[in-house]
Amino acid sequence: MAEKIMYTLQEAAEYTGLSYHFWRSACLQGKVCYVRAGNRFLVHRKVIDGYLLTGESISNAVARR
């Protein structure tokens, strides 16, 4: 089975060990690029990994590489 590319905030929390509220706040503060799908926030896995490594926002264009 292929790895997931886009994570909900709950999945991002489970993937990283950080809280759902941490990821929601990061999205709303513009620290993390995300996509809204209805009420859901979706974050690309490379954006999550990049944010954890650098502590800075990483654009979706960079995440596609």
Summary of the structure (lengths in Angstrom):
residues: 65
radius of gyration: 10.8
end to end distance: 21.3
largest distance: 33.6
contacts: 162
relative contact order: 0.20
helix: 48%
strand: 17%
